[in-house]
Amino acid sequence: MKNKVERSAYLIIDGEAKSIAATEKLLTDQGQVYLAMIFQNESYLIVDQTGKPVEYCPTEDTYADAIGRSTIFTAMAEKTSCFSEENDLLEKALEWNRRKKGKAYLLDCWVGLPAKRFASYKKWRTPSGYLCGTYAAAVLLAYYQDFRDELSLPEEIRKKGSPIDEPISSELKKMIQPLGLPTIPLQVSGGLSRFLKKTGNPFSARNTIIGSWQRATKRIRQGKPVMVGILKILGSPYGNHWVAAYAYYESVSGERFYKVHDNWGDYQRIIPTSWGNGTVSLP
């Protein structure tokens, strides 16, 4: 159950003061207690019993999506929740935030969008051959259409909220992979830009050709998924492939991971960022 925070309380995250509007105690299957801090715009941060962050979503109106279908956390009912314990967890979280500054604050913490938002696209799978670029682009555009205001698509291509990957994937294939051949970032971003122009959207896709971490984390912190190219030579069991990344994790010891829609039927696959080379994103 959410409890309104009566006093002024805020956290500094990415250099921004985030005012805490409410808190809610969460429980895992193992009986561990966590605290969700919900900000004024319904973005949120989850901390453990020491006050350390474990999950952060910077995007507005995401808390209900994240907890409503979480496989990890369950909101505690009013009769099992203790306000004094909740207040104690809040104080620990505020103290941790005061001690840990800048980049170090979000280490060992998942940062990004709720996996639930990508569940509708679970069945969007690369059917054969090398069409992963087309299908990752379809997931990217569908998310923008469903959850962001800056993109619109004609209804004959895709209705907002539709769980069906046609005809958007077929229309994208014409622009990105007309011959069904493998792609590099420049080809994908070029085809995607032509598709955007054709559908009346006044912006173009961007690409990077080396690495993925800087562009991917920048977009994810802005609340935007990003296409990431992963390579067989770098260890990818998918071979050379495109995925849609929407969350990332960096540990204190330097390990880095993405959470992705993999276009093979898993919309919350965790992969090492070391597989990544090249990105395609929208501004």
Backbone torsions as a table, in degrees:
resi	resn	phi	psi	omega
1	MET	NA	133.2	178.6
2	LYS	-71.9	140.9	173.4
3	ASN	-121.8	125.9	-179.9
4	LYS	-67.1	136.5	176.0
5	VAL	-86.6	113.2	-173.3
6	GLU	-77.8	-31.9	-177.5
7	ARG	-95.0	169.3	177.2
8	SER	-75.8	119.1	179.5
9	ALA	-143.8	134.9	-178.7
10	TYR	-148.9	160.0	175.6
11	LEU	-119.2	149.9	173.4
12	ILE	-99.8	113.4	-179.5
13	ILE	-130.3	127.3	-177.2
14	ASP	53.0	36.0	177.8
15	GLY	78.0	5.1	-177.4
16	GLU	-114.4	136.9	175.8
17	ALA	-80.0	120.5	-178.3
18	LYS	-110.6	112.5	-178.7
19	SER	-77.3	129.3	-177.9
20	ILE	-86.4	119.1	-179.0
21	ALA	-91.5	-35.0	-176.3
22	ALA	-155.9	163.3	174.5
23	THR	-130.1	159.4	177.1
24	GLU	-151.7	130.8	177.3
25	LYS	-79.2	138.8	-179.0
26	LEU	-121.8	151.9	-178.4
27	LEU	-128.9	139.7	174.3
28	THR	-97.1	171.0	178.1
29	ASP	-62.0	-25.9	-179.9
30	GLN	-85.9	3.4	178.1
31	GLY	84.0	9.9	178.8
32	GLN	-79.3	140.2	-178.0
33	VAL	-101.4	133.0	176.1
34	TYR	-127.6	166.7	178.1
35	LEU	-125.3	128.1	172.6
36	ALA	-95.8	131.9	173.0
37	MET	-110.0	116.0	-175.9
38	ILE	-99.7	124.6	-177.4
39	PHE	-85.4	174.2	-174.3
40	GLN	-56.5	-33.9	-177.3
41	ASN	-95.6	14.0	178.9
42	GLU	69.5	16.1	161.1
43	SER	-78.0	172.1	-171.3
44	TYR	-156.8	164.1	172.7
45	LEU	-137.3	135.0	176.3
46	ILE	-111.0	132.5	179.5
47	VAL	-122.7	157.2	176.9
48	ASP	-87.1	-169.3	-173.8
49	GLN	-72.4	-10.0	175.3
50	THR	-94.7	-5.9	-176.6
51	GLY	93.2	2.6	-177.7
52	LYS	-80.5	134.4	179.3
53	PRO	-65.0	139.8	174.3
54	VAL	-124.3	-21.0	178.7
55	GLU	-154.2	130.3	-178.7
56	TYR	-135.8	130.4	174.0
57	CYS	-121.7	114.6	-178.1
58	PRO	-81.3	-2.3	-171.5
59	THR	-93.1	137.7	-177.7
60	GLU	-66.0	152.6	174.8
61	ASP	58.7	40.4	-178.4
62	THR	-113.9	-14.1	-173.1
63	TYR	-62.1	-45.5	-179.1
64	ALA	-60.5	-41.7	177.5
65	ASP	-62.4	-42.5	-175.0
66	ALA	-67.0	-45.5	-174.7
67	ILE	-86.8	-30.8	-176.8
68	GLY	-59.6	-28.4	-178.9
69	ARG	-133.5	26.9	-179.7
70	SER	-70.0	139.5	175.1
71	THR	-92.6	-0.2	-177.0
72	ILE	-112.2	-45.9	-172.6
73	PHE	-112.6	144.1	172.6
74	THR	-127.6	132.1	178.3
75	ALA	-67.3	134.6	-179.0
76	MET	-77.9	140.5	178.4
77	ALA	-71.2	159.7	-176.5
78	GLU	-57.7	-40.2	-174.1
79	LYS	-72.2	-18.8	179.9
80	THR	-102.4	-4.7	-177.4
81	SER	-92.5	140.3	179.6
82	CYS	-114.7	118.7	-174.7
83	PHE	-63.8	-39.8	-178.4
84	SER	-63.9	-39.0	177.3
85	GLU	-66.2	-39.7	178.6
86	GLU	-63.2	-41.6	178.9
87	ASN	-66.4	-35.9	177.9
88	ASP	-64.9	-41.7	177.6
89	LEU	-63.9	-38.7	178.1
90	LEU	-62.4	-43.0	179.4
91	GLU	-62.8	-39.8	178.2
92	LYS	-64.6	-38.8	179.3
93	ALA	-65.7	-41.5	178.9
94	LEU	-64.7	-39.8	179.4
95	GLU	-67.3	-41.7	177.9
96	TRP	-60.2	-41.7	179.8
97	ASN	-64.8	-35.1	178.1
98	ARG	-68.8	-33.6	-176.4
99	ARG	-82.5	-34.9	-176.0
100	LYS	-101.6	119.0	-176.2
101	LYS	-111.4	154.2	172.2
102	GLY	60.3	-140.3	-174.9
103	LYS	-59.0	-35.5	-175.1
104	ALA	-61.8	-24.8	-175.5
105	TYR	-63.7	-35.0	-175.2
106	LEU	-102.5	15.9	173.2
107	LEU	-71.2	148.8	-176.4
108	ASP	59.7	35.1	-176.5
109	CYS	-141.4	133.5	173.8
110	TRP	-74.7	131.8	179.2
111	VAL	-123.6	125.3	177.6
112	GLY	154.7	-156.2	-174.9
113	LEU	-93.4	154.7	177.6
114	PRO	-66.2	135.5	178.8
115	ALA	-59.4	-31.3	-177.9
116	LYS	-54.7	-33.5	-177.8
117	ARG	-65.7	-16.8	-179.5
118	PHE	-103.6	-0.3	-179.4
119	ALA	-63.5	-32.3	-179.8
120	SER	-63.5	-22.1	-177.2
121	TYR	-101.9	13.8	-175.7
122	LYS	-56.4	-38.9	-176.2
123	LYS	-86.3	5.4	177.5
124	TRP	-81.2	90.8	-173.1
125	ARG	-116.7	140.8	174.5
126	THR	-59.6	116.8	-172.4
127	PRO	-71.4	-36.6	-177.6
128	SER	-173.3	167.1	172.7
129	GLY	62.7	-135.9	-170.5
130	TYR	-114.8	30.2	-172.7
131	LEU	-85.8	16.3	-178.1
132	CYS	-62.1	-32.8	177.9
133	GLY	-62.3	-41.6	178.2
134	THR	-64.1	-44.7	-175.3
135	TYR	-74.5	-34.5	174.0
136	ALA	-65.5	-37.8	176.6
137	ALA	-65.0	-37.0	178.3
138	ALA	-63.1	-41.8	177.4
139	VAL	-63.4	-44.5	179.1
140	LEU	-57.9	-49.0	-178.6
141	LEU	-67.5	-39.6	179.8
142	ALA	-61.4	-42.1	178.3
143	TYR	-61.5	-46.8	179.1
144	TYR	-59.2	-42.2	-179.9
145	GLN	-65.8	-39.7	-174.6
146	ASP	-78.7	-33.2	-169.3
147	PHE	-126.1	-4.3	178.9
148	ARG	-127.9	153.3	-172.9
149	ASP	-89.5	-14.4	-169.7
150	GLU	-82.7	-3.3	-179.6
151	LEU	-127.5	139.0	174.3
152	SER	-135.4	151.4	179.8
153	LEU	-130.6	145.8	174.7
154	PRO	-60.1	142.6	-177.8
155	GLU	-61.2	-27.6	179.8
156	GLU	-71.4	-15.3	176.1
157	ILE	-94.4	-46.3	175.0
158	ARG	-164.3	132.8	172.6
159	LYS	-86.4	140.1	179.9
160	LYS	-54.8	130.7	179.3
161	GLY	85.7	-1.4	-177.8
162	SER	-68.4	133.6	177.0
163	PRO	-87.4	5.5	-175.3
164	ILE	-99.5	135.4	-175.4
165	ASP	-88.3	4.7	176.3
166	GLU	-117.4	145.8	4.5
167	PRO	-91.0	8.2	-174.8
168	ILE	-59.6	-40.3	-178.6
169	SER	-66.5	-39.0	178.3
170	SER	-65.2	-40.3	179.2
171	GLU	-67.5	-38.3	177.3
172	LEU	-67.7	-38.3	179.6
173	LYS	-57.7	-39.0	179.9
174	LYS	-59.8	-33.4	-176.7
175	MET	-90.7	-36.2	-173.1
176	ILE	-95.9	-45.7	-174.9
177	GLN	-135.4	63.3	-176.9
178	PRO	-59.9	-27.9	179.2
179	LEU	-101.2	0.4	178.4
180	GLY	71.4	23.2	-176.6
181	LEU	-93.2	161.2	177.4
182	PRO	-57.8	157.7	-174.2
183	THR	-128.7	157.4	169.6
184	ILE	-114.2	166.6	-175.1
185	PRO	-52.9	-41.4	-177.8
186	LEU	-62.2	-38.7	178.7
187	GLN	-66.4	-44.1	-178.4
188	VAL	-65.3	-47.1	-178.8
189	SER	-66.4	-35.6	177.8
190	GLY	-65.6	-45.8	178.4
191	GLY	-65.5	-39.5	178.7
192	LEU	-65.5	-38.5	178.1
193	SER	-64.8	-39.7	177.3
194	ARG	-64.3	-39.5	177.7
195	PHE	-63.4	-43.9	179.8
196	LEU	-62.1	-41.9	178.7
197	LYS	-64.0	-43.1	-179.1
198	LYS	-62.8	-34.1	-177.7
199	THR	-92.7	9.5	172.4
200	GLY	82.9	20.2	178.4
201	ASN	-96.2	126.9	-169.0
202	PRO	-86.5	41.2	176.1
203	PHE	-150.9	167.4	-176.5
204	SER	-121.1	160.8	175.8
205	ALA	-76.3	154.4	176.7
206	ARG	-113.4	156.5	175.6
207	ASN	-141.9	154.0	167.5
208	THR	-126.9	150.3	-173.6
209	ILE	-112.9	-11.5	-179.6
210	ILE	-127.0	128.2	-179.9
211	GLY	68.6	-174.0	179.3
212	SER	-152.5	-23.8	-168.2
213	TRP	-58.9	-49.3	-174.4
214	GLN	-62.4	-50.1	-178.9
215	ARG	-68.9	-42.0	-176.8
216	ALA	-63.5	-46.9	-178.5
217	THR	-68.0	-34.1	177.0
218	LYS	-61.8	-48.1	-179.3
219	ARG	-65.8	-42.7	-177.5
220	ILE	-63.6	-40.2	177.0
221	ARG	-65.3	-21.7	175.4
222	GLN	-85.7	0.8	-179.0
223	GLY	82.3	26.5	-176.0
224	LYS	-125.0	128.9	172.6
225	PRO	-68.8	164.5	-177.5
226	VAL	-146.0	141.3	174.9
227	MET	-78.0	133.5	178.3
228	VAL	-124.5	129.1	174.6
229	GLY	-84.7	131.2	177.1
230	ILE	-118.5	145.5	-169.6
231	LEU	-120.1	141.1	177.0
232	LYS	-59.3	-41.4	-177.5
233	ILE	-64.5	-21.0	178.4
234	LEU	-95.4	4.1	175.8
235	GLY	110.9	0.4	-177.4
236	SER	-67.0	121.2	175.5
237	PRO	-73.2	-10.3	175.7
238	TYR	-80.9	-6.4	-168.6
239	GLY	77.6	-156.2	173.1
240	ASN	-77.4	122.6	-165.3
241	HIS	-153.7	157.6	173.0
242	TRP	-113.4	136.5	175.4
243	VAL	-129.9	165.4	174.9
244	ALA	-108.3	111.3	-178.2
245	ALA	-92.7	139.5	-178.9
246	TYR	-136.7	0.2	175.7
247	ALA	-153.8	156.8	178.3
248	TYR	-141.8	163.0	-177.8
249	TYR	-143.4	133.2	174.8
250	GLU	-130.4	126.5	-178.0
251	SER	-90.6	165.2	176.8
252	VAL	-60.1	-33.1	-178.6
253	SER	-82.7	-1.7	174.7
254	GLY	101.0	1.2	176.6
255	GLU	-72.4	142.7	-178.0
256	ARG	-134.5	139.6	-179.0
257	PHE	-140.2	155.3	168.8
258	TYR	-113.1	151.6	165.5
259	LYS	-105.9	127.8	-169.0
260	VAL	-136.5	158.1	161.2
261	HIS	-89.9	117.5	-168.8
262	ASP	-94.2	-0.4	-179.5
263	ASN	65.4	10.6	175.5
264	TRP	-119.0	15.2	176.9
265	GLY	107.2	-1.8	178.9
266	ASP	-117.0	114.4	-177.0
267	TYR	-95.2	2.0	176.9
268	GLN	-138.0	44.6	178.4
269	ARG	-77.4	137.7	176.3
270	ILE	-102.5	126.0	-178.4
271	ILE	-130.5	151.1	174.8
272	PRO	-70.8	142.0	-179.6
273	THR	-68.9	-15.9	-179.8
274	SER	-64.8	-17.2	176.1
275	TRP	-75.5	-18.4	-168.6
276	GLY	-82.8	138.7	172.4
277	ASN	-155.1	103.5	-178.7
278	GLY	105.8	141.4	178.1
279	THR	-138.7	157.1	169.4
280	VAL	-134.6	131.1	-177.4
281	SER	-147.2	170.0	174.7
282	LEU	-107.2	150.4	-176.4
283	PRO	-71.1	NA	NA
